Amino acid sequence: MSQAAGQRSRRRLFIDLTPLRRSRDLRFLVGGELVSVLGNQLTTVAVPYQVYQLTHSSLAVGLVSVTQLFPLIAGSLLGGSAVDAMDRRRLLMAAQVLMAGCSAGLAVNADLGPSLWPLFVLPALAAGFSGLDSTGRNAIVPNLVRRSEISTANAIFQTLFQLGQVAGPALAGLLLAGAGVRFVYWLDVASFGVALVALFLISPQPAPVAVAGHRPGLRSILEGLRFVRGRQEIQGAYLIDINAMVFGMPRALFPALATTVFGGGAATLGFLYAAPGAGALVGALTTGWVGRIQRQGLAVIVAVIGWGSAVACFGLVSWLPLALVLLAAAGWADVISAVFRSTIIQLAVPDALRGRLAGLQIAVVTGGPRLGDLEAGVVAAAFGDTVSVVSGGLACIAGALVLARLLPGFRRQRASAHPQPEGHPPDLAAT
C-alpha cells in the first residue's frame, strides 16, 4: 500500500479533526469543555468518597446520586427553554459561574469541618445547572460547524467526554490519596474558570430571531414537546435510547457479579465499571467514517442491537477477560449510537427549538440509566443476576427491532433529507 493510500485509510478510520481546524469558536468550546469535564469528574468521585468517609453507609452514597436526578431533569427542560430565549454564550457562562459556586461551597464545607447536608444539596444544585450547560452546548454546536460536519463535531465531544470519564476518576483517586478532598474541590472550581474564559472568547450566540419575545417556562417546554409529535425520526432517537438504557444497562449488578461470577473484589469491580468507558473512548477515537453515513437512523438501530447483543453475551460468560471485552464492545456501540442520535436531532430541529429539544434529550440520557438500575435490580431479585443481564440484553434487541418496525420514518431517515438549519454556517464557508 502506498503512503498516500495509508494516510487516506487512517483518515477514514480515526476521528476527523477538520471542524476544529476550521472553526475557532469550536476550538475554544472544546478546549474549555475538556478542562471542565476533567474537573467535574474529580468532584463526581470526591463527593461519594467524602459521604462514605462521614457515614460509612453505601445507602447514603446511593442517595446522593438519586437526589441529583430530578434537579438534572428539571434543569435540562427549563434550561432548554431558556437557551432558546437568550444569548446562549451568556447562559453557558452563567452556568459555569453557578456550578463553580457549588464546587466552592463543597470546598468551604471541607475546610470548615464537613457537614453532611451540603454534600446532598450542593451536588443536586450543580446537577440542575449542568442541565443548562449541556442544553446550551448542544444548541450552539450546529451553528459553529458546517452541516456536513455535525456528526463529526458530535464525535469530537463524545471523545472529550469519554476521555474525561476514563482519566478523571483515575486522577481523582491519586489526588484524594495525596492532596485531599479540599484540593480536589478547589481544582474543580479552577476548571470552571478555564471554561468561563474559553466561552468568553467565542462569538456571541444570540437567541434565534424566530423566537423574539419568547419566554422560558412550561408553555415553552410544551411547545418543544408538540414539535416532536408526528416526527418519527426524533421520536425514534429518544425512544431507542430509553429502550437501551432501561433494559440493557447492567451496571447496578456489577458489584454482585464481581464477587459471585468472577470471584474478585474491588479491583474486579473497577475493571467492570471501566470497560464500557474504555470501549466508548476507542469508539469515539475511530469515528472518521461517521460523516459519510446517510442512513443515520438505521445506524442507530444497528448500534443498539450491537449493544444489546454484547450485554446478553456478557451475562453468559464467567471468564473476566472475555467479559471485559464484551463490555468494551457494548461501550463502542453505545458511543456510535450517541453520535448519530445527537446528529439526527440537531439536523431535524430548527434553531429556534434546538435548546428545548436538547433539554429533552439530556433528560432522557440522564434518566434512562437510573431506571435501568431499578429494572436490573428488580429482575435480579426475582430471577438472579445472570437472568437479569441476559434478559435485559435480549429485551434491548427486541425493543430496537420493534421500534424499527413501528417507526419507519426513523428507520429510513437520511441526513441529506433535512434542509439547511437556520443560523447554520453554510458548507461553502468556514467560521
N, C-alpha and C positions, 0 to 999 in steps of 0.2 A: 504494500500500500504506500502511495506517495505521501510526502509530508503534508501537502495541501489537503489530500483526502482525509488524512488522520485528524487534521485540525477541524475539518468540517464535521467529522464524526463526533469529536469531543463537544463541539458547539451544539450538536443536536441532542447530546445526552445531558451535559451539565447545564446548570441553571444559567439562563441568559441575563446578563447584567446590562444589556443595552439601555433599558429605561433609566438606570442610574446614571449612565454616562450622558444621556440625552437631557435629563430633567434635573436642574439644580435644586428645585424645590423638593423633589422626591429624595434626593441625596440627604438634604437636611432632615426631612421627616424620618427617613430610615435610620440615620445616624443617631438622632435623638431618641427614637423609639428603642433602638438596641440597648443603649445605656439604661433607659428607664425599665425595660423588661428585665435586665440583669438585676437591677436594684430591687424591683418588685419581687423577684424570685427569692432574694435574700430575706425579705420580710415574710414571704409566704412560708419559709422554713422556720424563721425565728419565732413567729407567733405561737404555733403549736408547741415548739420546743419550750418556750417560756411558760406556757399554760401547763404543760406536763410537769415542769420543774416546780410549779407552785401547788399543783393539785394532786399529782401522781395518779391522775384519772384519765383513761382513754376516752371515757364518755364525755368529759369536759372538752377534750381536744376535738371530738366529733361535733359537739355542739357549736364550737367556734365556726366550723365550716358551714353548718346549717344556718346559722344566724346571718350569713352573708348572702344566702340565696335570694331572698325576697328583695333586699335593697339592690342587688345586682340586676334583677329583672326589672324592678321599678325604675332604676336609674337608666337602664337601656331604653325602655319605652319612652319615658319622659325626656331623656336626653335626645332621643331620635327626633322628637317633635321640636325641641329647642334648636337642634342642628339645622333644621330646615327653615328656621325663622331668623337666625342671627349669623353674624360673621363666624365661620367655622374655625378659623385660626384663633380668634379671640376665645371662643369656647374651649378649644383644646388647651390654650394657655391657662385659662381659669381652672380647668380640670387638673393640670399639673400642680398649680398652687394649692388647691384643696387637698389633693392626695398627699402632697408634701407635708401639709399641716397635720394630717392624720399620722404619718410616719414620725413627724417631730413630736407629736403627743405621745406616741409609744416610747420614743427615746427619753422624753422627760419623765414618763412614768417609771422607766427602768432606772433613771438617775436618782429619783426620789425614794426608791424603795418600792418595788412594783405592787400595785393593786390588781386584782383580777378583772374587775369590771371594764377597765379601759381596753383590755385585750379582747373583749367581746364587742364593745361599742365602736372603737376606732376602726378596726378592720371591716366592720359592717358598713360604716360610713364610706370608707375608702372603696369598698366594692361598688357602692352606688355611684360614686364619682367615676370609677373606672368604666362604668357603662356609658357615661357621657363621652369619655375619652375614646372608647372603641367605636362608637357610632360615628363620632366626628371624623376619626381617621378613615373609616370605611367610606364615608361620603366624600372625602377630599380626594382620595387616591385616583378615581377615574378622571378627575379634572387635571391631574398632573401628568398624565401619560396619554399616548395615542390609543385610540380604540382597540387597535390590534395588539396592544401591549398590556391590556388589563389583566389577562390571565398570568402573564409573566410577572407583573407587579405583585399580584397576589401570591405567587410562588416565592418571591423575594421576602415578603412579610412572613409567610409560613416558615421559611428558613430561619428568619430572625427569631420568631417565637420558639421554634424547636431548639435552636441553639441556646436560647435563654433557659429553657426548661431542662436542658442537659447540663449546661455549665453552671447555671445559677445555684441549684441545690448543692452541687459539689463544692462550689466556692463558699456557700453559706456554712457548710459543715466545718470547713477549715477555719473560717473567721469566728464562728461561735466557739470553737475549741480554743482558739488563740487569743483573739481580741475581745470576745464577749458580745453579749446581745446588744448593749448600748451602741457600740461601734457599728454594728450591722444596721441598726435603725438610722443612725445619722448618715451612713453611707447611702442608704436608700433616699434620704432627703436630698443629698447632693446629686443623686442621679436624676431626680425630678428637676433640679436646677439646670442640668445639662440639657434635658429635653425642652425646658422652657426657652432657653436661649436658641436652640435649634428651630423651634416653632416661630420665634420672633423674626428669624432670618428668612422665612419663606414668604411668598407673596400673600397679600390679603385674599381671603376666601369668602367673599360676601354671600349672603343668602341669595338663592335664585330669584330673579326678577318675577318669576311666575307666582311667588308666594309673598309678594309685598303686602304687608299688613297682616300676614299670618301670625297667629298667636299660639304658643305652645300650650299643651293641655290635653284633656281627654278627647275633646272634639277632634283635635289634630291627629291623635293616635288612631281614632276610629276611622278617620279619612284614609289613613295609610292601610288599615285592615281592609277597608272596602276595595282598595285598589287590587288587593290580592285575589279577591273573588273573581272567578272565571278565568284566571290566568294560570293555566296548568303548569307552565314551566317554573313559575315562582312557587306555587303550592308544592310541586314535587321536590324542589330544592329544600324546603323546610321539612316536609313530612318524611323524606327518606333519611334525613339526619336524625330526627326523633326516633325513627324505627331502629337505626343502627345503634344509637346510644342507649335506648331503653332495653333492647333485647340482647345486644352484642357487646356490652361493656362489663367485663367480669372483674373489675379492679377491687370491688368490695370483698371478693373471695380470695384475693392474693394472700392475706395473712394465714388463712386456713390452709390453702394449697401449699404454701411454702413449707409448712410443718408436716401435714398429713400425706401429701402426694410426693413431694420432692425431698422430704426428710432433712430439711435445712432449718436455718434460723433467720436472724436479722439480715445477714448478708444475702441469703437466697431471696428474701422478700425485696431487698433493694434491687436485685437483678430483675425481678419480675416487674417492678414498677418502672425501671429504667428502659427495659427492652422496647416497649412501644414508642417511646420518645426517640430512642436511637434510630429505630426504623423510619420514623417520620422525618428525622433530620436527613437521613440518607435519601429518602424520597424527595424531600424539598430541594436538596442539592443536585438532583438529577432530573430536573424538570425542564431541560432545554427544549423538549418536544411539545410542551403543552400549548404553546401559541399556535401550533399547526392543527390542533384538533377543532373540528367544526361541530361534530355531534357531541356537545358537552353534556347534555342530559343523559345520553347513553353511556358516556364515560363515567358519570357519577354512579349509574346503576351497576356497571361492571365493577367499579371500585368497591362499592358497598357489598356486593356479592363476594368479592375477594376478602374483604374484612370479615364477613360472617363465616366464610369457609376456613380462614386461618384460626379464628376463635374456636370454632367447633373442633377442629383438629387439635388445637392446644388442649382442649378438655379431655382428649383421649390418650395423651402421652404422659409418661412418668419420668422420662429422661430429660433432665434440666436443660442441657444444651439445645436439644431439638425444640423444647418448649419456648426457649428464648428466641430462637429463630422464627418460630411461628408468630410470637407476639410482635417481633420486629416487622414481619411481613404484614401483620394487621395494621401496625402504625404507618407503614409505607402506603397501604391502600387508603387509610384514613386521610392522610395529608393530600393525596391526589384528589379524593372526593372533596375536601375542603377548598382546594384551589378552584375547582370547576364550579362548585356551588356558589362561592362568592362571586365568581365571574358572571354566572347566569343572572344572579340578582342585580348586579351592578349594570349589566347590559340592558336588562329588561325594564329597569325602573328609571323614570325621568329624574333629573337632578332635583326638582322641586320636592320629590318624595323620598329621595335616597336616604336621608337621615332616619326617617321613620321606619323604613323597611330594613335598614341596617340595625336599628334598635330591636326590631322583632327577631332578626337573625341572631343577634347576641343573646337575647333571652332564650331562644331555642337551644343554642350551642351550650349555654351555661346550665340551663335547667335539665336538659336531657340526661347528662351523666349522673345527676343526683337521683333522678327517677330510676336510672339503670342500677344504681347501687341498691335501691329498695327492691326492685324486681329480682335481682340476683340473690339478695338475702332471703326473700320470701320463698323462692323456689328451692334454694339450698336447704332452708329449714324443713321444707316438706319432703324433698326427694334426695337431698345430698348435693355436695359441691359439684361433683362431676356432671350429674344430670343438669344442674343449673347452667354450667358453662356450655355444654354441648347443645342443650335445647335452646339456649339463648342465641348461639351462633346460627342454628338451623332456622329459628324464628326470624332472625335478621335477613337471611337469604330469602325466605318465603315472603316477608314483608316487601323486600325490594322488587321481587317478581310481581307481586300483587299491584304495587304502585305503578310499575311499568305498564301493566295491563290496563289499569283504571285511568291513568293519566297519559294518553298518547301524545298530548302536546308537550309533556316533559320528555318523553322518550325520543320524540322526533325533533326536539329543539336544536336549532343550528345557530351558531354565533353570527353568521352573516345575515340572518333573518331580521336582526334588530336594527332599527335606524340609529343614526349617529346621535348619542345622548346630547342634550342641551348643555352648553358650557364646557364641552369636551374638546381638548386640543385635537385639531384635525390631523389625519395621518400624513398630510403634506407639510406639516410644520412641526417644530420642536419647541419645547419650553426650556 
